[in-house]
Amino acid sequence: LFFHFLGLLMLRGFVLLFVVFVVYSTADLICIDGVCENDAEAPEVEDLFLGKTFQYETSLQKLQRDSHTDKDLYGAFLGPSPIESCEMVDTNYELFTQFFTQDLNYINDDPFLSYLCGKQTPPGSMPFAHRYGGLQFARWAELGDGRALSWGNIKPNGFSKLGDIHPFWEFQVKGSGITPYSRDGDGRAVLRSSIREYLGSWALHNLGVPTSLVAAIARETTPSVVRDPFYDGNFVTEHAAVTLRISPTWLRFGSFQLLHKEGSEKAHRKLIGYTIDKFFPFLLNDGETGAQLFGARASPRASEICTHMLNEIIIRTAKLVAHWKAHGFCHGVMNTDNMSVFGVTIDYGPFGFMDNYNPDWICNLSDDKGRYKFGTQESVAMWNVKQFADSLAPYVSIPQQVKALGDFFPQYKETYIQIMSRKLGFNPDVALPIDETIVDSILEIITGIDYHQFWRTLATHMGSGTVPPTAVTDMLSEENAKLFVAWWKFLDKRRELSNLSANEQRKSMLKNNPIYVLRNHIAEKAIQDANEGNFETVKTLRRILANPYTKDKKLTPEEQKFFTSPPPPDADPVRVSCSS
C-alpha cells in the first residue's frame, strides 16, 4: 500500500509538472491551424528571415486572430502550393538592401528560392490571403487574394528612404497557389504579367510616383499554365511565375466596402481603427488609439477621426492620379479593389506608358468601352473615392462626405500642375496663373506625337533661349509648329518671371524628363527573352530604370537606341489585357 500510494503521488507530481511546463511554454505562442509561432521571445538568429523578424503586432493577421471567430472576416491563413521546379529570374538587390543587412549573395538559391516558390514558408511568417470586394467596371464582386499570400510586415533599415514612406512594409508573394478566394482561377500568375509588374513598379518608383514594389521574381522551368491572353479563344501554355511584392499595405477600398456591404459592423469598425492606428496615427490626440475609438462601441470622436481619415485618403488618391497623368502612365483597371487606402499604385495589370499623346488612349484590351482610358483617370478616381466614402457611412455623414470629396479635384489639379512645372524646369512651389494655360496649350499642340520623346527633346534643346528649337518644330505638323512658336513666347515670359536663364531651365528639365521609359514594346522584348530563358533584358531594364534621367554608359549604341526610342511606325501595337 505504501509503494502504491507513493506511486500515485509521483504520477500526480509528474502530471502537474507536465501541465506547468505546457502552460508556461505555450503562454506566448501564436497558434494558427495547429502551427505555433513564438511572438514574445526573439527567435534565434538562424531562425530569422534574412536577419529580420516579421512584425506581428502591426499585421492584418493579428486583427483576424483577435476577432476570435472561425469566420474569415479579413482573410484566411493557409500555406502556399509549391512550384516544384523553379528558377530565379531576377532579384532587385537595391530593394533588398533597404530591409536586410546580411550578405545577400545567396538569395538566388535556397532557402530563399524555396520560400519564393512555396516549398517552405519563411521563419516567423504567417501566410495569409486577404478578403475584400470591389466594383469591377462598376459591377460589384466579392473577391480576395486569389493567388497571393502575405507573409507579414518588416521594418526597413534606419537609412532606408522606404522607412520615410512608412515604418513597416508588408511582404507578399503573388502566384503562390489557390486560396479560398481564387474563384475559378488556378492561383498562379504568368511570367509576362509578373515581369511587367516587376519592371513597371520599379519604373514608377524611380520617377517619384507612390507605388508598391516587387523585390524578386522566379518562374517555373517548364510551362504548365494555360491562358487565353487576348480573350479570343486562342489558349496558350505559359510559364507560371511568383513575385515577392512589398507595399506599406495591401488594404484597398474594397476591403472596407465588403464588410460594410455584408453588414459585418464590428469587423468593419475594427478595420477602421486598425487603419487609423497603423497608417494615420497623426490624426489622433495624445493617448488616443483607433482601436479604442472604434472599440466595442464607437466613441463620439470616431466620426470626426473617420472623416479626417477619409479626407486624407481622398487627397492621397488625387495626388497619385496626378502623378500618373503627368508621367504618361495609364493604370488600365481602376476597379475599387485595385485602389490603395495608402495612396500608392497597386495591382499592375494591363497598364501602359503612353507613346503618342492621346487622351482617349485605352491601354487595356479588355476595356472595350474605354472606362479606364488615359484621359478619364482622375474622373474615375473621384468616382472610386465616392464609393469608398459610402462604405464609411456609419461614421461619416453625407454632408461630411460631400465636403471631403470637394477637395479631390483642386488637389488633383494643384499636384498635376506642380509636376508639369517641374517638367518645364520651373519651381513647383511658386505657381503662377499662367501655368495652367501653358500646360493645357502644349498638350493640345503635341497631340499625336510621342509624349516622352517630346519632353526629353524639349529639355535637351532648351539652351537655345528665346529661339524655338528646330528639333522640336521638326516633330510637329506645319500648323502645330506655328502654334508651338506662339506657345514658346508664353514659355519665354514665364521663364523671365521666374528669373531663370535658359541654361538653368534646361538643367532642371533634364532632371525631370526621363531618358528611359518602360514602353510596351520594350517590356515585350524582356518578356520574349525571358520566355526563352534569357533574363538579361529584364536585368538591364532593372538597372537603367533605377536612374531614368541619367544615360547608362554600359549600354551599346544599339541598345541605347532601342531603350530610348518609340516603337517603329510600322510596328503592330503591343496588346495587353487583364489575362494574367
C-alpha positions, 0 to 999 in steps of 0.5 A: 500500500505504501509503494502504491500510494507513493506511486500515485503521488509521483504520477500526480507530481509528474502530471502537474509538472507536465501541465506547468511546463505546457502552460508556461511554454505555450503562454506566448505562442501564436497558434494558427491551424495547429502551427505555433509561432513564438511572438514574445521571445526573439527567435534565434538568429538562424531562425530569422528571415534574412536577419529580420523578424516579421512584425506581428503586432502591426499585421492584418493577421493579428486583427483576424486572430483577435476577432476570435471567430472561425469566420474569415472576416479579413482573410484566411491563413493557409500555406502556399502550393509549391512550384516544384521546379523553379528558377530565379529570374531576377532579384532587385538587390537595391530593394533588398538592401533597404530591409536586410543587412546580411550578405545577400549573395545567396538569395538566388538559391535556397532557402530563399528560392524555396520560400519564393516558390512555396516549398517552405514558408519563411521563419516567423511568417504567417501566410495569409490571403486577404478578403475584400470586394470591389466594383469591377467596371462598376459591377460589384464582386466579392473577391480576395487574394486569389493567388497571393499570400502575405507573409507579414510586415518588416521594418526597413533599415534606419537609412532606408528612404522606404522607412520615410514612406512608412515604418513597416512594409508588408511582404507578399508573394503573388502566384503562390497557389489557390486560396479560398478566394481564387474563384475559378482561377488556378492561383498562379500568375504568368511570367509576362504579367509578373515581369511587367509588374516587376519592371513597371513598379520599379519604373514608377518608383524611380520617377517619384510616383507612390507605388508598391514594389516587387523585390524578386521574381522566379518562374517555373522551368517548364510551362504548365499554365494555360491562358487565353491572353487576348480573350479570343479563344486562342489558349496558350501554355505559359510559364507560371511565375511568383513575385515577392511584392512589398507595399506599406499595405495591401488594404484597398477600398474594397476591403472596407466596402465588403464588410460594410456591404455584408453588414459585418459592423464590428469587423468593419469598425475594427478595420477602421481603427486598425487603419487609423492606428497603423497608417494615420496615427497623426490624426489622433490626440495624445493617448488616443488609439483607433482601436479604442475609438472604434472599440466595442462601441464607437466613441463620439470622436470616431466620426470626426477621426473617420472623416479626417481619415477619409479626407486624407485618403481622398487627397492621397488618391488625387495626388497619385492620379496626378502623378500618373497623368503627368508621367504618361502612365495609364493604370488600365483597371481602376476597379475599387479593389485595385485602389490603395487606402495608402495612396500608392499604385497597386495591382499592375495589370494591363497598364501602359506608358503612353507613346503618342499623346492621346487622351482617349488612349485605352491601354487595356484590351479588355476595356472595350468601352474605354472606362479606364482610358488615359484621359478619364483617370482622375474622373474615375478616381473621384468616382472610386473615392465616392464609393469608398466614402459610402462604405464609411457611412456609419461614421461619416455623414453625407454632408461630411462626405460631400465636403471631403470629396470637394477637395479631390479635384483642386488637389488633383489639379494643384499636384498635376500642375506642380509636376508639369512645372517641374517638367518645364524646369520651373519651381513647383512651389511658386505657381503662377496663373499662367501655368495652367494655360501653358500646360493645357496649350502644349498638350493640345499642340503635341497631340499625336506625337510621342509624349516622352520623346517630346519632353526629353527633346524639349529639355535637351534643346532648351539652351537655345533661349528665346529661339524655338528649337528646330528639333522640336518644330521638326516633330510637329505638323506645319500648323502645330509648329506655328502654334508651338512658336506662339506657345514658346513666347508664353514659355519665354515670359514665364521663364523671365518671371521666374528669373531663370536663364535658359541654361538653368531651365534646361538643367532642371528639365533634364532632371525631370524628363526621363531618358528611359521609359518602360514602353510596351514594346520594350517590356515585350522584348524582356518578356520574349527573352525571358520566355526563352530563358534569357533574363538579361533584358529584364536585368538591364531594364532593372538597372537603367530604370533605377536612374531614368534621367541619367544615360547608362554608359554600359549600354551599346549604341544599339541598345541605347537606341532601342531603350530610348526610342518609340516603337517603329511606325510600322510596328503592330501595337503591343496588346495587353489585357487583364489575362494574367 
